[in-house]
């Protein structure tokens, strides 16, 4: 049996965190407050959330990683130390960092450190240097699998260990958004909007459509159907066996700004794929099925990144998602009857019909998708419910008043 790898899930809020836990993540990474690379793109957790994050994850033996991976200014240092202190008190597993001040502060507190991709680790000598401070390193996104394997082989050959005394572990990105910047370092947003991507406040102006103008002649050329600064999303599920054979220990899924159903579906697909490689059942037919599932949630189209030695050139064909499905808000949770295993919802928009696929999301519920096989209104079995109806649906899981009810429908996109 091939040794399995750690599957790391993104968590931008409690809905996504629970979705990750429910679908087989081995670890989760998340930001707190503003000092992380998704400070603008997601709600983010607060310091007060750290004990609850740790509690939920510890209950299912999932590791927790706090991202403190932006550039740090002097006025941030006191906040950094406070966050690290609170993370240590909550028993958060490790901190993901790129600024030497954060690394030093974490090590002074004897916290486990993981080197962020923003530090551009691309060779074995750099691995040796950061091994003085870190147990895990996220390699630069520009490396090929051949280069990755050389690094993992040398770690074993030279017995390169981190502060914990165990061999340094290598982590790479396996799925999600890619950026044309070098491992995420970019100044376009700062230049155009005075909003720094390196401080987690990217405005994503690279994802827009542009017109090129010849300054000498004034000739204008619209870059038709090509968003030339917006790469397609990374997807490695169709060569995951090669990824695992490269010797990496952690596969990271990008998406802390994504919805909980994205986390649920992507983590489930990669969990199944990793387990299939481990037990020898990984196959092309299974890959086809996993790809169909991945295409249902937010994506800009897929390509394999640099891992197979390709040059950058897989550009997205539009500014938005190419997902084959979308969610439509229907209503909210009202009550759950545990003995009867029935959930009650109030419909606030559109109709809900027997046979529809629904999505229920919430901070404790995560993201649960299912088909409506039967439904009742006022104790009467019906085929559909409409606005202002209180409908009841058989459910094997608890819902709460904070939960939202969506209908999943086909999304027609031109690619």
Steps between C-alpha positions, in 0.01 A plus 500: 500500500629847407542733797220754517552875526344772713207680336483862613175693461433874494263653755381858464217466755330242719282374213808414296683364803219256574476406131870414504465287813195317364666411170830350607758777549808404702577863582353847453659840455333829581562868560420714803426870474700682229854358493448228241499477121120476481423790732271662242357194325330336796327581826791355701492374856564706811740428784204391710422226245833322551388273790190387307704432185745294703219317683319394183818387331643316798175304531563343157883495518551776243805728514455879511720758327476874559609711201703805592657527157480864395786746507518652847557865592633625833155602618382140443752336733296531818197352322715213369620413849145516637369271226781251552447503876129432461564231237742321729256523791229346278737218396501594131739255332723739302534842342558557127736797462719684253627801695811432709351696789204261517726196465726623781209585729335162444822310564561703817163370620599148386219490246534280192570708188418428137670707230250671268520480123559878506862429601563324169678185612636356174813302590651268759741758645207727586328203660810443715502863610134513603528158667654691790156651562233293327374143481296541179564706188259598226701498179479768235215444255737530204675165555454188289438160658853400401638791702268421789614138508866600501438710811308226684765242407779723633313559825504126562851446366650779713268439796386862515293548815305790641479628859273206594776255410299334222579522131388823336169452322428650159162647416370610159179650365275243335188686393352848471568848373834588345649844463743624236708657778804314637359279777236758576722808529343776292479879492228553237227555755720733707594700191144536368295519821749556782382165634789259552469136399798431722291617795207277404303777328524408130236663279563241227537751218695232312171309453349774282480545124748742343558687176858540372586836340800563271640830633659594167203445271208507742387162367280319751473124530247329719632171635199301389397210722834495681552633850877500459585574864248255643621138494261209516469328836747232604373142503718197570245226558569346158866438586471469876692174496802687361453774761514245781798321344693829504544454875292790628329457835226764482261593218349844546164604354470873428170674574463689828283749314277228353153391612452199732357284219825556309701375796268204549507381139870559433616342825274198447635448147865523606436285809357228277787539253774486766343192656468337157869551428580351840289187450588449133157580351593836343392495134417716197131418537502628857684814390221576251246483783707718733549759227123522447458566871771767507346673200174549692648761735686825443784474250660695217567188299779258591861433408790319662717799590876461465521152648523317169751742353253719312545868440242751617238548232178345625294818534141523619239583236288725719502709814272275703445138589463212256313289756237271349272554800393797710302548818180704525385625840167350606460561871628438851490239773231523766511188717622142516298215650760244610262212580326518164822612324319779319628847414267798466578789267332825407496564126584864429565492126415279202333161513632174641395174338530133576793376291700823541857484623549723801798637690481586870780708650571629848779560754435164669338320208778563250378430146256214451363415155211261437195431284151576629311170482198612700370822652211615714318831557276518807528121551373442145728326251552726198695504176619859539522790739489867422591835656399537868428126539641312798622174351630191677750261345640172641864557600762273655687801641408786729422846362494833683323837461826649369505254207429605143314292243598509133387322185775365274430566133684464171726791416534572130832666427678575175855374517 
